[in-house]
Amino acid sequence: MNSIMHMPWIGRELEVIESFDPTYIGRKGLIIEETQRTLIIDEEGRQICLPKQEIDFKIDREEIVIKGSFVLQRSEDRIHKKYRS
């Protein structure tokens, strides 16, 4: 898990696996921006803003599911943070 957590996510494929909001489940697209609280993806030419707090997702079809609430920080801070397995 540490390797994907320490990589930049912009330009990578995201798929929402679980969410409090059922309209987010199954959404897929390229990450075009990351803020402290959101991920913005390009889904078939449309920009979709996903609140990190409300989603669990996979990056680049990895087996690891990332809890959005676990990564509520800026990408620069996330890349340098130490995570426990």
ABEGO torsion letter per residue (X at the ends): XAAAAABBABGBBBBBABBABAAABGBBEBBABBBAABBBBBBGGBBBBBBAAABBBBBGGBABBBBAAAABBBAAAAAABBBBX
